[in-house]
Amino acid sequence: MAASDNTNNTANSTRNYFADLHIHIGRTESGQPVKISGSKDLTFYNIAREASERKGIEIVGIIDCQSPAVQQEIEDYLDKGEMEERPGGGIRYRETTVLLGSEIEVKDPGHGAAHLLAYMPTLEAMRQFTRWMAGRMKNVGLSSQRIYVTARELQREVVDRGGLLIPAHVFTPYKSVYGSAASRMADLLDMQHVAAVELGLSADTEMASRISELDTLPFVTNSDAHSLAKIGREYNVFGLNEPTFDEFRLALTGQQGRGIVANYGLNPHLGKYHRTYCASCETVLDARHPHGERCPLCGHTKFVRGVMDRILDIADRQEPVISPNRPPYQYQVPLEFLPGLGPKKLNALLDRFGTEMNILHRVPEPELIEAAGPDIARLILLARTRQLAVEAGGGGRYGKVAAKTTDPSLP
């Protein structure tokens, strides 16, 4: 089913909604830091406006809403009538619903650190969750802070408060369940109360399906945006009756006709941590460079273990096993990755076609060629059909679009 249809697709009148569930707040409007590495213009309001007016993302998860200063801003916008709480959970701003979330760091004894995402249905539920965390965390006003309880204790608190818990970017080498904390998620969490798994920018469904304990869990893929421009670089399509927290919960469990229609993510080769990286000779080590404890090129032992290589290390299957019920994982190249598409041209396209989702999914080929020119239009169309060649990233460096096709029969 095409994500761009956005029409009724089941007997209970569900619609397709674009959703990016992992977006950071850099600062409050008064300048108070929340996510230190986030852009200063990433405020709660600016995220909602960017998603609604430029990106065309209809559901966003803002995952620093445990901050009391952020909560006060939300309350102010509710009081002014510029936003409203939805009866089914979430905060509505124009065409977008904000789901209130928090990214939290845990570190169980004998394990490395991992980040978990917790989503709450209402502002009051998030406030109560903040009060609980404040006594177990050094600074509840900052993003991604460590909480001094076990992962399971945090999980129980989230679930008992009506929330949803999703392990964040589970394979990345820094602060993730598989990348740095454990070889098995079940060593840290009660698998029955994991709402979903966030794959991260360097992994896809096929890669994750080499690990059997993930077979029953839904997959989501999100931007982990640290700037407004990065919102929507990865996203999902949900089939919902309306964009609310309650419907989001139903979609994750596949109940009452709701569900995840598709995941749209970067080709894993574009991710910053897809393959292992040698920090000494600055080489991305892929299948052409077999490596053990030392770099095969310079002999150095300082590695950033790549997502693909970590999965191969911990996989309990030689080949992925993908359930036919899994939604498709569609490779999507964000507009900012396309060579030759600068800010001026992008703004012109947005002025004409409205949102990035329209440009990526809906605008017909003749109109794209007319507005963007044949070269840019060709790259967008190749990206839609998964025929755009890319070069692998690693060690914190993104991969690159090669400006050519993977199909030798095409020019």
N, C-alpha and C positions, 0 to 999 in steps of 0.2 A: 504494500500500500504506500503510495507516495505521500511523503510528509507534507507536501505542498497542497494536497487536496483540501484539508481542513474542513471536510464535510462529514455528514453523518455516516458512521460505518458500522453500527450495530443497531439492534432493535431498540435499545434504550437510549438512542440519540447521543452517543458519545461523539466528541470532536477530537481532532488532533491538535495538541498544544506543544509548542517548543518550550523546553525547560533546561535551564542551566542552574545547577543546584550548589555551586561552590564558588562564591564571589566574596572577596575580602573588602573590608572597610579600612582605608588607609588612615583617615583622620575624621574627627567630628567636625561639624561646621565651625566650631569655635577654635579649631586647630589642635585639639587634644589627640595625641597619637593613639591608634588602635592596633593596626598592623604596621610595624615599623618599616618593613620592606615594601609596603603598598604605596601607591601614588596618593599624593595629598588631596587630589580631587575625587578620590573614591569615598564619598560620603554616602550615607543611606539614601538620601534623596537623589543624588546624582546617579547612583546605580539604578534606581527604579526608573528615572527619566530616560537614561541611556537605553535600558532594556526595552522600554515601551516605544520610544520615539525613533531610535536609530537602528537598534538591533532586530526588533521584531520578536524578541523573546518574551513569551507570555507568562512564564513562571520562572522566578529567580530565587535561589536559596542564598541569602546573605548570612554568612556563617561567623559573624562577630557580634551577634545581637545579644550576647550575654553581658556586654559592656553597659553599665548603668548609664553612662553618658549617651550612648546610642539609644537606649530605651527611652530616655527623656526626649530626644529628638523625635522618635516615633510618636510619642504621646503628644508632642506639640503639633505634629502634622495631622494627627487624628482630631485634636481639638479645633484646629483651623478648618477642618473639613476637606483638606487637600488629599487625604487618604482615609480609608475606612477599613475596619475589621470585617472580614467576610464571616458569615454565620458558620461556615464549615471549616474555618481556620485559615489564617493568612491575612496579609495586609494588602488591600487593593490600591493601586495607583494607576489610573487611566486603564490601559489595556493589559497591565501586568499585575500579577499577584506575587507578593514577596512572602516566601516561607522563612520563618525565623530560625536560624541555626547557630551553632557554635562549634568551632574546631578546638579540640582539647588534646593535649599530649598526655599519654600514660607511659609508665615504665615499671612493669612488674619485676619482682626480684628474679634475677637470672636471665632477663630478657633485655633487648634493646628498646629504645623509645619508639612509639608509634602514635600517629594522629588518628583520632576518631571524630566523626561528624555527628552531632546530636541536633535534631530538629524538634521544635516544640509547636503545638497547635495554635497557641494564643500568646499575646504579649504578657498576660498575667502568669501563664505557665512558665514562660521564659524568665520572668522576674523571680519567681519562686525558685527556679533552678539556679539562678545567679546567687541567690542568698545561700543555697546549700553549698555551691562551689566556693563561695567567698571564704568559708572557714577551712577550706582544704587546698587553697591555691594562693600563691603570693600576691598576684595582681590580677583580679578578675576582669579588670578593665582593658587588658591587652589581649591580643589574638594569640591563639595556639599555645597557651600557657600550660605548664605541667600541673596536673592535679595529683595530690598525694593520697590516692586510693588505688586499688587494683582495677584493672580493666573490667573485670566482671562486676565489681561494686558500682563503678560508673554506669555500666550497661544496665544494671538493675534499677538505678535511680532514673535513668532516662525512660525506660520502659514503664516503670510504675507511675511515672508522671504523664503517661499518654504520649510520649515522644517516640521518635524513631532513631535508631543508631546505625550508622553506615561507616565502616572503616574507609579512611581516605587514601587515595592514590596508593593502593595496596602493594605495589611492586617497586616503587621508586627507592633508590638506595639510601635516602635520608628520611628517617622517621616515618616508616610505614610498617604495617603488620608483617608482610613477607620480606620486604627489602632490608629491614634492620632489626626487627623484633623477634621473629620466630619463623620456623619452617612450616608450622601448621597453625592456622587461625584458631583451631579448637584448643590450642594450648593457652590462649588468652581470653577467649570469649565463648559464651554459650551460643552455639550456632543456631539454635532455634529462635533466638531473639536478635539475630543480625538481619536488619531490614533489607539490605542490599549491599553490594560491594562496588566501590568506585574504582574503576580500572586504572585511571591515570593516563597522562599524555603519551606514555611510551609503550602502552599495551593495548591489546584488543581482545575480543571474545575468543578468537582462535587460540591465542597464546594462553589466556587464563584457563581454557578448557583442558589443559594438560594436568590440572590439579583436581582430583576427584571430589574433595570436600566442598568445592564451590558449585557442584552440579545443581543443588537445589536452591541456590541463591540468585536473585536477579542481579543483573549488571547495570550500572549507570556510568556515564562518562560525562565529565564536567570540565569547565575551563580552569578552575583554580586561579581566577583572574586577580592580578595584582595591579591592574590598570583598567580604565574604562575600555580601551581598545581591545583588550583580551576577552571581554565578556562575549560568550558565544563561540569561542574558538573550538570548544567541544560542547555537545548538548544532546538532549534526548527528545524523542517525540512520545508523548503520553496520550492515550485514548481515555478521555475523561468526560463526564457530564458537565463539569464546570471546573475552573482552576482553583481548587481549595486544598487544604491540608488533608481533609478526610478523603477526598478523591485521590490524592497522591498516595495515601496509604493503600487504598483499594487497588490502585494500579500496580504497586509493588507486589501485592499478593495475588494479582490476577483475578480478583473477585468481581462478580456482578457485571461482567463485560468490560471492565476497565483493564488497562494493561499498558505495558511498554511496547510501543509500536516499532521503535527503532532507536538505535544508538548512533550518533554521528560524531566521529572522532578523527583526530589526525591519523594519517598513516603512521604507525608506530615509529617508522624510520625518521619522521620529523621530530619526534620527542627528544628532549634534552638528554635523556638517560637510556636510550634504547640499547646501545651496545657498550661494552666495557671500554674505559678510557684510561690511557696511561698518562699520568700527570707529568712525567719526566720528559718524554719525547713528543707529547701532545698528539698522540695518535689514537684514533678510534679503532679499536680492535674488533674485527668482525670474523666471519667464518674463514676468511682468507688468512687470518693470523691466529692460529691455535695458541691458546695461552693457559698456563697453569698458575704457578706462584710468581712467575717473573714475566715481564714483557718480552715477547719473542724478538722484538726489534732492538731494544736497548738494554734489556736485562734488569730494568728497575722493578721494584716490588710494590710501588705505590699505585694502586688501581682505584678507580671508581667503578664498581661492578655494575654492568648494564642490566636493564630490566630483562632483556631476552636471555642473557646468560644466567641471571639469578633464577628465572623460571626453569631453565633447563637443569639447574643444580637441584631444585627442590621438587620437580615434577614427579608424580608417581605413575605417569603414562608416557610412553614413547611418542604417541600421536594424540592430538586433541580429540575429545569426544563431545560433540555439540548436540544438545537435545534439539529435536525439530521444533520444540515450543519456544526456543530462544528467539528473540527478535533479531533481525539482521543488524550487523554492525557495518555501517556505511562509512567509507573513508571520505572525510570532508577536509578540503584545504581552505583555511580561512583566507579572506581576501587580502589580509596584510602580508601573507606569505607569497603572493603572486608577484613575480618580477615585473617591473614596469608599471605597477599600479601604485602611484603615489597618493598622498593625502588630497591633492587638488582634484585628481580624477575620481577618487573614491567619493569625495563630497558631491561632485557633480552627479555621479550615479545615484547616490542617496537622495539628492534633490529630485531626481527624476522618478526613481522607483520606490522610494519610501524607506525601506529597511534592508539590512544585509540579508535577512532570511529571504526576502523577495528576490534579491539579486542572485543568491546562491541556488535557490530552488524553483522559482516561479517564472522569471522573466524569459520569454521565448527567444530563441537564437537570433532572429532578425533584429529584434529590438536591442539585444545585447551588442551585436556587431555595430549597429548604428550609433549607440551611445558610448561604448567603450573602445571601439576599434576592433579590427579582426584579431589582433594578437592577444589582447586581454580576454576577449570573448572566447577565443579558442581554449585558453587555459581554464576558464570557468567551466566550459562544457566538458573538457577532458576530466576535470575534477569530479563533475557530476557522475561520470561513467567509470570512475576509478582507473583511468588510463594515464594519469599524470605521473611521470617518473620523479622520484625523489632520491636524495642522497642522505644516508643515515647520520643521525646526530649521536652525541655521547659526551659524558663528562661535563654536563651543564651547558652544552652548545646545541642549539636547535639544528635539525637537519635542514636541507634546502630543497626547494622545488627546482628541478632540472630544466624547466621550460621545454620539455619534450614529452612525447608519448611513450608508454611502455609497449604500444602496439606497433610492430615494425611495418605494418601495412599502411599506417597513417603518416602523413607528412609531419 
